[in-house]
Amino acid sequence: MIAVDYAARTEARREGGFLDYTLSNQVGLFVVDTEGRLRNVNNRAAAIFGFSDSPDADGRPVSQLEFFFSQAVIERLLRLLSDGEPFTVSCFPGTNLAGHFAYYRLSCNRAEENGRAIGVFGVIEDVSEQARQQQELRSRVDELSTLAQISQVVSSALDTEEVLKVILIGVTARQGLGFNRAFLFLLDDDGKILSGRLAIGPTNAEEAGKIWSSLEHDNRSLSEILSLYQEESERSNRNLTDLIRGTRIDISNGSLFAQAMKNQTPIVVEYDTELDYVTDRILHRLGEKRVAMTPLVSRGKPIGLLVVDNAITRKEITDHDRQFLKLIADQTAAAVERSYLYRDLKDRARELEEINRKLAETQNQIIEAEKMSVIGEITSAVAHELRNPLTIIGGFAHLMYKNLEPGSPDGEYLNIIVSETQRAEAVVTDVLDFSRASKTRDRLLDLNSLVRTALEMLKVRLGQGQCQIQLTTEPFELPLWGNPDQLMHALYQVFWSLIQDLPCEVPRINTFAQDGTVRLEVAFARDGGHQDKVDKVLKQYFCGGSSSKRLSLIVAEETLKHHGGSLTVESNHADGPVLLVLLPLYKEKLNAQNSGG
């Protein structure tokens, strides 16, 4: 406790003593007597309380300072007159009798004389500057923490959209820079046009209150609120992004947007800033003319523009805000460029994967082509070895048949030998034709042309009047890639087999493109009277095993498979079983046709 000699103190005050002179410009000193009135108030304390001078404060009830001190502090101060404990209030806001607002520090202790409480001794200091410095220090620490957290989050984010969302949330979240809204514009690949890409923030005060109140928590770090903020603001973010979606700004038009990109320096647009037409139009769309524009620059190359505002709170955008926003923008630019590189790397990896796939397919095609070549050589050798014996057998059988006596029973047997020999020679001819076709190089073909040529060959073999086929083709090319001779031979053998097995039927041939393939469809009229025979023949080709097929048809089917196609029967067709020839559509040629190339 402090013992006070009031008489000595008063005398010292009259003579300009210690309390009045030495401490008047340092700290405020005052005493509250047992009646709760101010006594011995020095000049500094009087000025802090808002009195004109020390005499003006003397004798005033301390309750008059209820707007300066809180009621709880006054009660605590008066309690010291009885048995209260000394106390200190380190930093509290107060408004004095003159209306001046500041931050203060108060220390109170009981004054005693001869063991009896005679008042309360108080020390009051204006600590506004210290509070301001502490607040500024906390702000700088928070800003550095924000920058560190943003760096940590975006360092692991590789998707461009994810990077942009993290940055914009860091700019607008209270734990970040605390701007109300943020808009991001990115340069196109040519580096000439800024396009609106993404925006984050509330569209009105009601949305702002809902989002900010749900996220208000002093102990949450920026990284902890990123997902929460995104969830709470998802709907308003879509609405805000719609404001800039489709916006395109030519950075050579001289607008403030273009100036910020060209000079690579932040620009703060105030209400009294003279605006060009482009800037005025865009800010009018955003609904706020006081904004800060910060270019995104990575390694000296501008890649976009970050625009922020305080459209809800109307808080001023200071130079320090602009400078710190520049640091965030640099982080954004580096992260966006890294995401671009990652995207390009993924695209390149996909391209390489596609190239490797095509190489593998090419290798398989080369292997298959070599197999076909080897098969062609073997079949050619076998066919040549068979042709001579067959020719001799057929020749001698024919001579014997001519020299037989009329009515000889051996005539029927010799006739069968001659007929079957001719049939075997036809098979050998087909095999030799396939062998010669396997030596031709692959190239771009048209299915319609192949079909027409095959039918012309069939007409030559059968005679014009005996080849009755109804052909319907697409009016445009049906491109495919393959060996022209092999495919021609395969189609010819398919048509020849049908004509041989169904001599009385008129096939209807139709060509078209569907589902990435070129198709040839062979059907027969249902009113021909031989539908059962047609069904039986077509099903026999594909449902009875290879042994029931003609050898030429087997070769044709293998040729189509070698070209990535197939030879099948569609049994559920509306007109009954239909023979289908399918081959891969050459898409590069088709794309050129569609684009007018």
C-alpha positions as CSV (number, residue, x, y, z in Angstrom):
1,M,0.0,0.0,0.0
2,I,1.1,3.6,-0.5
3,A,1.1,6.2,2.3
4,V,0.4,9.7,1.1
5,D,1.1,13.0,2.9
6,Y,-1.5,15.3,1.4
7,A,-0.1,18.5,2.9
8,A,3.3,17.9,1.5
9,R,1.9,17.0,-1.8
10,T,-0.2,20.1,-2.0
11,E,2.8,22.3,-1.1
12,A,4.9,20.6,-3.8
13,R,2.1,21.3,-6.3
14,R,2.1,25.0,-5.5
15,E,5.8,25.3,-5.9
16,G,5.9,23.4,-9.2
17,G,7.1,20.3,-7.5
18,F,7.9,16.8,-8.6
19,L,4.4,15.6,-9.5
20,D,3.4,18.7,-11.4
21,Y,6.6,19.2,-13.3
22,T,8.6,16.0,-13.6
23,L,5.6,13.7,-14.4
24,S,3.1,16.1,-16.0
25,N,4.4,15.2,-19.5
26,Q,5.1,11.6,-18.9
27,V,2.2,9.8,-17.2
28,G,-1.1,10.8,-15.7
29,L,-1.4,10.6,-12.0
30,F,-4.5,11.0,-9.9
31,V,-6.1,10.1,-6.6
32,V,-9.6,9.1,-5.8
33,D,-10.7,10.0,-2.3
34,T,-12.9,7.9,0.0
35,E,-16.0,9.7,-1.4
36,G,-15.1,8.6,-5.0
37,R,-13.9,12.0,-6.1
38,L,-10.8,12.9,-8.1
39,R,-8.0,14.6,-6.2
40,N,-4.5,15.7,-7.0
41,V,-4.9,15.2,-10.7
42,N,-1.8,16.2,-12.6
43,N,-1.9,18.0,-16.0
44,R,-1.3,14.8,-18.0
45,A,-4.2,12.9,-16.3
46,A,-6.5,15.9,-16.6
47,A,-5.8,16.1,-20.4
48,I,-6.3,12.3,-20.7
49,F,-9.7,12.5,-18.9
50,G,-10.7,15.4,-21.1
51,F,-10.7,18.2,-18.5
52,S,-9.4,21.6,-19.4
53,D,-6.8,21.6,-16.6
54,S,-6.0,20.1,-13.2
55,P,-8.2,22.4,-11.1
56,D,-11.1,21.6,-13.4
57,A,-10.8,17.9,-12.6
58,D,-10.3,18.3,-8.9
59,G,-13.4,17.2,-6.9
60,R,-15.2,15.6,-9.8
61,P,-16.9,12.3,-9.1
62,V,-15.1,9.4,-10.8
63,S,-18.5,8.2,-12.0
64,Q,-18.4,11.1,-14.6
65,L,-15.8,9.0,-16.4
66,E,-18.2,6.2,-17.1
67,F,-17.7,6.8,-20.9
68,F,-14.0,6.6,-20.4
69,F,-13.8,3.7,-18.0
70,S,-16.2,0.9,-18.2
71,Q,-18.6,0.5,-15.2
72,A,-16.7,-2.7,-14.2
73,V,-13.4,-0.8,-14.0
74,I,-15.0,2.0,-11.9
75,E,-16.5,-0.5,-9.5
76,R,-13.2,-2.3,-9.2
77,L,-11.4,1.0,-8.6
78,L,-13.8,2.0,-5.8
79,R,-13.6,-1.5,-4.3
80,L,-9.9,-0.7,-3.5
81,L,-11.1,1.7,-0.8
82,S,-12.2,-1.3,1.2
83,D,-10.5,-4.6,0.6
84,G,-9.9,-4.8,-3.2
85,E,-6.7,-5.9,-4.7
86,P,-4.4,-3.7,-6.8
87,F,-5.0,-4.2,-10.5
88,T,-3.8,-3.2,-14.0
89,V,-5.7,-2.9,-17.2
90,S,-3.0,-3.2,-19.9
91,C,-4.8,-1.9,-22.9
92,F,-8.4,-0.7,-23.2
93,P,-10.3,1.7,-25.6
94,G,-11.7,4.8,-24.1
95,T,-13.4,8.1,-25.2
96,N,-12.8,11.0,-22.8
97,L,-15.1,13.9,-22.0
98,A,-13.8,15.9,-25.0
99,G,-14.7,13.0,-27.3
100,H,-11.1,11.9,-28.0
101,F,-10.8,8.1,-28.6
102,A,-7.6,6.3,-27.7
103,Y,-6.1,3.2,-26.0
104,Y,-5.0,3.5,-22.4
105,R,-3.2,1.6,-19.6
106,L,-4.5,1.9,-16.0
107,S,-2.8,0.9,-12.8
108,C,-4.5,1.4,-9.4
109,N,-3.4,0.8,-5.8
110,R,-4.8,1.8,-2.4
111,A,-3.4,4.8,-0.6
112,E,-3.1,4.5,3.2
113,E,-2.3,6.8,6.1
114,N,-1.5,5.3,9.5
115,G,-2.9,2.0,8.2
116,R,-6.2,3.5,7.1
117,A,-7.3,3.7,3.5
118,I,-7.6,7.3,2.5
119,G,-8.0,6.9,-1.3
120,V,-6.9,5.2,-4.4
121,F,-3.7,6.1,-6.3
122,G,-3.9,5.7,-10.1
123,V,-1.6,5.9,-13.0
124,I,-3.1,6.4,-16.5
125,E,-1.1,6.3,-19.7
126,D,-2.1,6.9,-23.4
127,V,-0.8,3.7,-25.1
128,S,-2.4,4.3,-28.5
129,E,0.9,4.4,-30.3
130,Q,2.1,1.2,-28.7
131,A,-1.3,-0.4,-29.5
132,R,-1.1,0.8,-33.0
133,Q,2.4,-0.7,-33.3
134,Q,1.3,-3.9,-31.8
135,Q,-1.7,-4.1,-34.1
136,E,0.5,-3.3,-37.1
137,L,3.0,-6.0,-35.9
138,R,0.1,-8.5,-35.6
139,S,-1.1,-7.5,-39.1
140,R,2.4,-8.0,-40.5
141,V,2.7,-11.4,-38.8
142,D,-0.8,-12.4,-40.1
143,E,0.1,-11.3,-43.6
144,L,3.4,-13.2,-43.6
145,S,1.5,-16.2,-42.2
146,T,-1.1,-15.8,-45.0
147,L,1.7,-15.7,-47.6
148,A,3.4,-18.8,-46.1
149,Q,0.1,-20.7,-45.9
150,I,-0.8,-19.8,-49.5
151,S,2.7,-20.9,-50.6
152,Q,2.3,-24.1,-48.8
153,V,-1.1,-24.9,-50.2
154,V,-0.4,-24.0,-53.8
155,S,3.0,-25.7,-53.8
156,S,1.1,-29.0,-53.8
157,A,-1.7,-27.9,-56.1
158,L,-1.0,-28.8,-59.8
159,D,-4.5,-28.3,-61.3
160,T,-4.9,-24.7,-62.6
161,E,-8.5,-24.4,-61.3
162,E,-7.4,-25.6,-57.9
163,V,-4.5,-23.1,-57.8
164,L,-6.8,-20.2,-58.8
165,K,-9.4,-21.0,-56.1
166,V,-6.8,-21.3,-53.4
167,I,-5.3,-17.9,-54.3
168,L,-8.6,-16.1,-54.5
169,I,-9.8,-17.6,-51.2
170,G,-6.6,-16.4,-49.6
171,V,-7.2,-12.9,-50.9
172,T,-10.8,-12.7,-49.7
173,A,-10.9,-14.7,-46.5
174,R,-10.7,-12.8,-43.2
175,Q,-7.7,-14.9,-42.2
176,G,-6.1,-13.8,-45.5
177,L,-6.0,-10.3,-46.9
178,G,-9.7,-9.8,-46.2
179,F,-10.8,-8.2,-49.4
180,N,-14.5,-8.5,-50.1
181,R,-14.3,-9.8,-53.7
182,A,-11.6,-11.0,-56.1
183,F,-11.7,-11.4,-59.9
184,L,-9.1,-13.2,-62.0
185,F,-8.4,-12.5,-65.6
186,L,-5.9,-14.6,-67.6
187,L,-4.1,-14.0,-70.9
188,D,-4.9,-16.2,-73.8
189,D,-2.1,-18.3,-75.5
190,D,-1.3,-15.4,-77.9
191,G,-0.8,-13.0,-75.0
192,K,-3.1,-10.4,-76.4
193,I,-6.5,-10.9,-74.8
194,L,-7.5,-10.9,-71.1
195,S,-10.4,-13.3,-70.4
196,G,-12.5,-13.4,-67.3
197,R,-11.7,-16.8,-65.6
198,L,-12.8,-17.0,-62.0
199,A,-14.3,-14.8,-59.2
200,I,-14.8,-15.4,-55.5
201,G,-16.8,-13.4,-52.9
202,P,-20.4,-12.5,-52.0
203,T,-22.7,-10.7,-54.4
204,N,-24.5,-8.6,-51.7
205,A,-24.4,-7.8,-48.0
206,E,-26.8,-10.6,-47.1
207,E,-24.6,-13.3,-48.7
208,A,-21.5,-11.7,-47.1
209,G,-23.0,-11.9,-43.6
210,K,-24.0,-15.5,-44.0
211,I,-20.6,-16.6,-45.4
212,W,-18.4,-14.5,-43.0
213,S,-20.4,-15.4,-39.9
214,S,-20.3,-19.1,-40.6
215,L,-16.5,-18.9,-41.1
216,E,-15.8,-16.6,-38.1
217,H,-13.3,-18.4,-35.8
218,D,-10.2,-16.7,-34.4
219,N,-8.2,-20.0,-34.1
220,R,-8.7,-21.2,-37.7
221,S,-5.8,-20.9,-40.0
222,L,-6.1,-20.0,-43.6
223,S,-5.4,-23.6,-44.7
224,E,-8.2,-24.8,-42.4
225,I,-10.9,-22.5,-43.9
226,L,-10.0,-23.1,-47.5
227,S,-12.5,-25.9,-48.0
228,L,-15.1,-24.4,-45.7
229,Y,-15.0,-21.1,-47.5
230,Q,-15.3,-22.8,-50.9
231,E,-18.3,-24.7,-49.7
232,E,-20.1,-21.7,-48.2
233,S,-19.4,-19.4,-51.1
234,E,-19.9,-21.9,-54.0
235,R,-23.3,-20.6,-55.1
236,S,-22.3,-16.9,-54.9
237,N,-19.0,-17.7,-56.6
238,R,-20.8,-19.0,-59.6
239,N,-23.0,-15.9,-59.7
240,L,-19.9,-13.7,-59.4
241,T,-18.0,-15.6,-62.0
242,D,-20.9,-15.1,-64.4
243,L,-20.2,-11.3,-64.2
244,I,-16.8,-11.7,-65.9
245,R,-17.4,-14.9,-67.9
246,G,-17.0,-14.1,-71.5
247,T,-15.3,-10.7,-70.8
248,R,-12.5,-10.2,-73.2
249,I,-10.1,-7.2,-72.9
250,D,-7.6,-6.3,-75.6
251,I,-4.4,-5.3,-73.7
252,S,-3.4,-3.0,-76.6
253,N,-6.5,-0.8,-76.3
254,G,-5.0,1.7,-73.7
255,S,-7.5,0.9,-70.9
256,L,-6.4,0.9,-67.2
257,F,-6.5,-2.9,-67.5
258,A,-4.0,-2.7,-70.4
259,Q,-1.9,-0.2,-68.6
260,A,-1.6,-2.4,-65.5
261,M,-0.5,-5.3,-67.8
262,K,1.9,-3.2,-69.9
263,N,3.6,-1.4,-66.9
264,Q,3.5,-4.6,-64.7
265,T,2.6,-2.4,-61.7
266,P,-0.5,-2.4,-59.4
267,I,-3.1,0.3,-60.0
268,V,-5.7,1.5,-57.4
269,V,-8.8,3.0,-59.0
270,E,-10.6,5.5,-56.8
271,Y,-14.1,7.0,-57.3
272,D,-12.6,10.2,-58.7
273,T,-10.3,8.4,-61.2
274,E,-10.9,9.3,-64.8
275,L,-12.0,6.1,-66.5
276,D,-11.7,5.1,-70.1
277,Y,-14.7,3.5,-71.9
278,V,-13.5,-0.2,-71.5
279,T,-12.6,0.1,-67.8
280,D,-15.8,2.0,-67.0
281,R,-17.9,-0.6,-68.8
282,I,-16.3,-3.5,-66.9
283,L,-16.3,-1.9,-63.5
284,H,-20.0,-0.9,-64.1
285,R,-20.7,-4.6,-64.7
286,L,-18.9,-5.5,-61.4
287,G,-20.9,-2.9,-59.5
288,E,-17.9,-1.2,-57.9
289,K,-15.6,1.5,-59.2
290,R,-13.0,1.5,-56.4
291,V,-10.8,-1.5,-57.1
292,A,-7.1,-2.5,-57.1
293,M,-5.6,-4.1,-60.2
294,T,-2.5,-6.2,-59.8
295,P,-0.8,-7.9,-62.8
296,L,0.3,-11.5,-62.4
297,V,3.9,-11.6,-63.6
298,S,6.2,-14.7,-63.6
299,R,9.8,-14.4,-64.7
300,G,9.1,-11.0,-66.3
301,K,6.2,-12.3,-68.3
302,P,2.6,-11.1,-67.6
303,I,0.1,-13.9,-67.6
304,G,-3.0,-12.3,-66.1
305,L,-4.6,-9.7,-63.8
306,L,-6.0,-9.9,-60.3
307,V,-8.7,-7.4,-59.4
308,V,-10.0,-6.9,-55.8
309,D,-12.5,-4.6,-54.1
310,N,-14.3,-3.9,-50.9
311,A,-17.8,-3.5,-52.4
312,I,-19.5,-4.7,-49.2
313,T,-17.6,-3.1,-46.3
314,R,-16.4,0.0,-48.3
315,K,-13.1,-0.3,-46.5
316,E,-10.3,1.8,-48.1
317,I,-7.6,0.0,-50.1
318,T,-4.3,1.3,-48.8
319,D,-0.9,1.4,-50.4
320,H,0.2,-1.3,-48.0
321,D,-2.7,-3.5,-49.2
322,R,-1.6,-2.9,-52.8
323,Q,2.0,-3.8,-52.0
324,F,1.1,-7.0,-50.2
325,L,-1.4,-7.8,-52.9
326,K,1.5,-7.7,-55.3
327,L,3.3,-10.4,-53.3
328,I,0.1,-12.6,-53.5
329,A,-0.1,-11.9,-57.2
330,D,3.5,-13.0,-57.7
331,Q,2.7,-16.2,-55.8
332,T,-0.4,-16.6,-58.1
333,A,1.6,-16.1,-61.2
334,A,4.3,-18.7,-60.2
335,A,1.6,-21.2,-59.2
336,V,-0.4,-20.7,-62.4
337,E,2.7,-21.0,-64.6
338,R,3.6,-24.2,-62.7
339,S,0.1,-25.6,-63.3
340,Y,0.4,-24.7,-67.0
341,L,3.7,-26.6,-67.2
342,Y,2.1,-29.6,-65.4
343,R,-0.8,-29.4,-67.8
344,D,1.5,-29.3,-70.8
345,L,3.5,-32.2,-69.3
346,K,0.3,-34.3,-68.9
347,D,-0.7,-33.4,-72.5
348,R,2.8,-34.4,-73.7
349,A,2.6,-37.6,-71.8
350,R,-0.8,-38.4,-73.4
351,E,0.7,-37.6,-76.8
352,L,3.6,-39.9,-76.1
353,E,1.3,-42.6,-74.9
354,E,-0.8,-42.3,-78.1
355,I,2.4,-42.3,-80.2
356,N,3.6,-45.5,-78.4
357,R,0.1,-47.1,-78.9
358,K,0.3,-46.3,-82.6
359,L,3.8,-47.6,-82.8
360,A,2.7,-50.8,-81.2
361,E,-0.2,-51.0,-83.6
362,T,2.2,-50.3,-86.5
363,Q,4.5,-53.0,-85.3
364,N,1.6,-55.5,-85.1
365,Q,0.6,-54.5,-88.6
366,I,4.1,-55.0,-89.8
367,I,4.2,-58.4,-88.2
368,E,0.8,-59.3,-89.6
369,A,1.9,-58.0,-93.1
370,E,5.0,-60.1,-92.9
371,K,2.9,-63.1,-91.9
372,M,0.6,-62.4,-94.8
373,S,3.6,-62.1,-97.1
374,V,5.0,-65.4,-95.9
375,I,1.6,-67.1,-96.2
376,G,1.4,-65.6,-99.8
377,E,4.8,-67.1,-100.7
378,I,3.9,-70.5,-99.2
379,T,0.5,-70.6,-100.9
380,S,2.0,-69.5,-104.1
381,A,4.6,-72.3,-104.0
382,V,2.0,-74.9,-103.0
383,A,-0.4,-73.6,-105.7
384,H,2.3,-73.9,-108.4
385,E,3.2,-77.4,-107.3
386,L,-0.5,-78.4,-107.4
387,R,-1.3,-76.7,-110.7
388,N,0.9,-79.0,-112.9
389,P,-0.4,-82.3,-111.5
390,L,-4.0,-81.0,-111.7
391,T,-3.5,-79.9,-115.3
392,I,-2.1,-83.3,-116.3
393,I,-4.8,-85.2,-114.5
394,G,-7.5,-83.1,-116.0
395,G,-6.0,-83.3,-119.5
396,F,-5.6,-87.1,-119.5
397,A,-9.1,-87.6,-118.0
398,H,-10.5,-85.3,-120.8
399,L,-8.7,-87.4,-123.5
400,M,-9.9,-90.6,-122.0
401,Y,-13.5,-89.3,-121.9
402,K,-13.3,-88.3,-125.6
403,N,-12.0,-91.7,-126.6
404,L,-14.6,-93.7,-124.8
405,E,-17.1,-95.8,-126.7
406,P,-20.6,-94.4,-126.7
407,G,-22.6,-95.7,-123.8
408,S,-19.5,-96.8,-121.8
409,P,-20.1,-96.9,-118.0
410,D,-16.8,-95.2,-117.4
411,G,-17.9,-92.0,-119.0
412,E,-19.7,-90.8,-115.8
413,Y,-16.6,-91.3,-113.7
414,L,-14.3,-89.5,-116.1
415,N,-16.8,-86.6,-116.3
416,I,-16.7,-86.3,-112.5
417,I,-12.8,-86.3,-112.5
418,V,-12.7,-83.6,-115.2
419,S,-15.3,-81.4,-113.2
420,E,-13.5,-81.7,-109.9
421,T,-10.2,-81.1,-111.5
422,Q,-11.5,-77.9,-113.0
423,R,-12.8,-76.9,-109.6
424,A,-9.5,-77.6,-107.9
425,E,-7.7,-75.5,-110.6
426,A,-10.1,-72.6,-109.8
427,V,-9.2,-72.8,-106.1
428,V,-5.5,-72.8,-107.1
429,T,-6.1,-69.7,-109.3
430,D,-7.8,-67.9,-106.3
431,V,-4.8,-68.7,-104.1
432,L,-2.4,-67.4,-106.7
433,D,-4.4,-64.2,-107.0
434,F,-4.2,-63.7,-103.2
435,S,-0.5,-64.4,-103.3
436,R,0.1,-61.7,-105.9
437,A,-2.2,-59.2,-104.0
438,S,-0.1,-59.6,-100.8
439,K,2.8,-57.8,-102.4
440,T,1.0,-54.5,-103.0
441,R,1.6,-51.6,-100.5
442,D,-1.2,-50.2,-98.3
443,R,-2.8,-46.8,-99.2
444,L,-5.9,-44.7,-98.8
445,L,-8.9,-46.4,-100.5
446,D,-12.6,-45.8,-101.1
447,L,-15.0,-48.7,-100.3
448,N,-17.5,-47.6,-103.0
449,S,-14.7,-47.8,-105.7
450,L,-13.6,-51.2,-104.4
451,V,-17.1,-52.6,-104.6
452,R,-17.7,-51.2,-108.1
453,T,-14.5,-52.6,-109.4
454,A,-15.1,-56.1,-107.8
455,L,-18.6,-56.2,-109.4
456,E,-17.1,-55.2,-112.8
457,M,-14.7,-58.2,-112.5
458,L,-17.6,-60.4,-111.6
459,K,-19.6,-59.3,-114.6
460,V,-16.6,-60.0,-116.9
461,R,-16.4,-63.5,-115.5
462,L,-20.1,-64.3,-115.6
463,G,-21.1,-62.2,-118.5
464,Q,-23.1,-58.9,-118.4
465,G,-26.5,-60.5,-118.5
466,Q,-25.8,-63.1,-115.7
467,C,-24.7,-60.7,-113.0
468,Q,-27.8,-59.1,-111.6
469,I,-26.9,-57.2,-108.4
470,Q,-28.7,-54.1,-106.9
471,L,-26.0,-51.7,-105.7
472,T,-26.7,-48.6,-103.5
473,T,-23.7,-46.5,-102.3
474,E,-23.3,-43.3,-100.3
475,P,-22.9,-40.2,-102.5
476,F,-19.6,-39.4,-100.8
477,E,-16.4,-41.4,-100.3
478,L,-16.1,-44.0,-97.6
479,P,-12.4,-43.8,-96.8
480,L,-10.4,-46.7,-95.4
481,W,-6.7,-47.7,-95.3
482,G,-5.4,-51.0,-96.7
483,N,-4.0,-53.1,-99.5
484,P,-6.1,-52.5,-102.6
485,D,-5.4,-55.8,-104.3
486,Q,-6.1,-57.9,-101.2
487,L,-9.3,-56.1,-100.3
488,M,-10.4,-56.2,-103.9
489,H,-9.8,-60.0,-104.0
490,A,-11.6,-60.4,-100.7
491,L,-14.8,-58.6,-101.9
492,Y,-14.7,-60.4,-105.2
493,Q,-14.5,-63.8,-103.4
494,V,-17.5,-62.8,-101.2
495,F,-19.6,-61.9,-104.2
496,W,-18.5,-64.9,-106.2
497,S,-19.3,-67.3,-103.3
498,L,-22.8,-65.8,-103.0
499,I,-23.4,-66.1,-106.7
500,Q,-22.2,-69.7,-106.8
501,D,-24.3,-70.8,-103.8
502,L,-27.4,-68.7,-104.6
503,P,-27.5,-68.5,-108.4
504,C,-31.2,-67.7,-108.6
505,E,-31.2,-64.9,-106.1
506,V,-30.6,-61.1,-106.7
507,P,-28.5,-59.7,-103.9
508,R,-28.9,-56.1,-102.7
509,I,-25.7,-54.4,-101.8
510,N,-25.6,-51.3,-99.7
511,T,-22.6,-49.3,-98.5
512,F,-22.6,-46.7,-95.6
513,A,-20.6,-45.4,-92.6
514,Q,-21.6,-46.0,-89.0
515,D,-19.9,-46.0,-85.6
516,G,-16.4,-45.4,-86.9
517,T,-16.6,-48.2,-89.6
518,V,-17.4,-48.4,-93.3
519,R,-19.9,-51.1,-94.0
520,L,-21.0,-53.3,-96.9
521,E,-24.4,-55.0,-96.4
522,V,-25.6,-57.8,-98.6
523,A,-29.2,-58.8,-98.4
524,F,-31.7,-60.7,-100.5
525,A,-35.4,-59.9,-101.3
526,R,-37.8,-61.8,-99.1
527,D,-40.2,-62.3,-102.0
528,G,-37.7,-64.4,-104.0
529,G,-39.3,-67.7,-103.0
530,H,-36.0,-69.1,-101.8
531,Q,-35.7,-67.4,-98.4
532,D,-35.1,-70.6,-96.5
533,K,-32.2,-71.5,-98.8
534,V,-30.7,-68.0,-98.4
535,D,-30.9,-68.3,-94.6
536,K,-29.4,-71.7,-94.7
537,V,-26.5,-70.7,-97.0
538,L,-25.6,-67.6,-94.9
539,K,-25.8,-69.4,-91.6
540,Q,-23.7,-72.2,-93.0
541,Y,-21.0,-69.8,-93.8
542,F,-20.6,-68.7,-90.2
543,C,-22.4,-71.2,-87.9
544,G,-21.1,-74.5,-89.2
545,G,-17.4,-74.1,-88.6
546,S,-14.6,-73.5,-91.0
547,S,-14.9,-76.8,-92.7
548,S,-18.3,-75.8,-94.1
549,K,-17.0,-72.6,-95.8
550,R,-15.4,-72.3,-99.2
551,L,-11.6,-72.0,-99.1
552,S,-11.9,-68.7,-101.0
553,L,-14.3,-67.3,-98.4
554,I,-11.9,-68.3,-95.6
555,V,-9.1,-66.4,-97.3
556,A,-11.4,-63.4,-97.8
557,E,-12.4,-63.4,-94.1
558,E,-8.7,-63.6,-93.0
559,T,-7.9,-60.7,-95.3
560,L,-10.6,-58.5,-93.7
561,K,-9.4,-59.4,-90.2
562,H,-5.9,-58.5,-91.3
563,H,-7.2,-55.0,-92.1
564,G,-9.0,-54.6,-88.7
565,G,-12.4,-55.6,-90.1
566,S,-14.7,-58.6,-90.1
567,L,-17.1,-60.7,-92.1
568,T,-20.2,-61.6,-90.2
569,V,-23.9,-62.4,-90.5
570,E,-26.5,-60.2,-88.8
571,S,-29.3,-62.6,-88.0
572,N,-31.7,-60.1,-86.3
573,H,-32.0,-57.9,-89.4
574,A,-35.5,-56.9,-90.4
575,D,-35.1,-58.5,-93.8
576,G,-33.7,-61.7,-92.5
577,P,-30.0,-62.7,-92.2
578,V,-27.7,-60.2,-93.8
579,L,-24.0,-60.6,-94.7
580,L,-21.9,-57.7,-93.3
581,V,-18.4,-56.6,-94.3
582,L,-17.0,-54.1,-91.8
583,L,-13.7,-52.2,-92.1
584,P,-12.3,-49.3,-90.0
585,L,-13.2,-45.8,-91.2
586,Y,-10.1,-43.7,-92.1
587,K,-11.0,-40.7,-89.8
588,E,-8.2,-38.3,-90.9
589,K,-9.8,-38.3,-94.4
590,L,-13.3,-38.0,-93.0
591,N,-12.3,-35.0,-90.8
592,A,-10.8,-33.3,-93.9
593,Q,-14.1,-33.8,-95.8
594,N,-16.2,-32.5,-93.0
595,S,-14.1,-29.3,-92.6
596,G,-14.2,-28.6,-96.3
597,G,-10.6,-29.6,-96.9
